[in-house]
Amino acid sequence: MANFFKKSLLTITLCSAFITPAVLANDHVETANPLLYAVAWKQTAAEYQALYYQGFNVARMHVELALAKHKKGDKPLAIVSDFDDTLVLPLDYWAMLVDKDIDFFDDPIWDEWIPKNKMVASPGSKEFLAFCAENNVEIFYITSREQGEKTFEYALGNIKHLGFPLKDESHLTVLRDTSNKETRQNEIMKDYDVAVFLGDSLNDFRRKYYVKGDVAGRKAKMEEDRDLYGKKYVLFPNPTDGHWMAGIFGQSEPEANDENRKKLKQAASGKL
């Protein structure tokens, strides 16, 4: 009987030697999603929410200052804002990707998710927009999306679902074939004094920041306008997606493949 137990123990030990690395490898794959830290931060961090309150407090301060300086005959006042991850948070979308073990932005899932109206207002956004509307400050929304023929309808539905103020449909611009918001911004600035621009990506402010495949070059462009942040430009945090990705990958929505995962690791380790 003693020999039997010795042989059994030896068999278990040998099996463990071969099986455990495979099991650990599988566990590693399942928990290696690079989105985990970023999405966990978005979902749970009080600091994440505080940065939105801070941003809208700063924006309101500049609107109040513009109102105080505004004189009869001046251009009407306005604010220009990005939509996704600025005024609204698509937290449910990112949770879905994590649950499906998807580690990069997924267009088909995003396109199906948009019309479901599951996004939530970012902390402080509704109060800030209400303040602008109450003080006759025009609100212009500019977003870059592509969900087919109903793209504008879906964006309009998001605004109505959240109860955001919208004077008329001309105050909502949906760019389907480009992320270049500068043309529309320039049109607005011809007729309005824009107190502040809001966005979660530098490209939400001016096109000059859309630098592809050059992290250092993009940072250099940002440095040129360092005095505008917190003044003319109010920037919100977004560690999951955006035009900063283009600096790394050469495109804002890279494919989920091993080559891009390796490049992401190089970026995180400061080797780009």
Helices and strands as residue ranges (DSSP letters): H 2-31, H 35-44, H 46-69, E 77-81, E 88-89, H 91-99, H 107-113, G 114-116, E 120-121, H 125-134, E 138-144, G 148-150, H 151-162, G 169-171, E 172-175, H 182-191, E 193-199, G 202-204, G 207-209, H 215-224, G 226-228, E 233-235, H 244-249, H 258-268
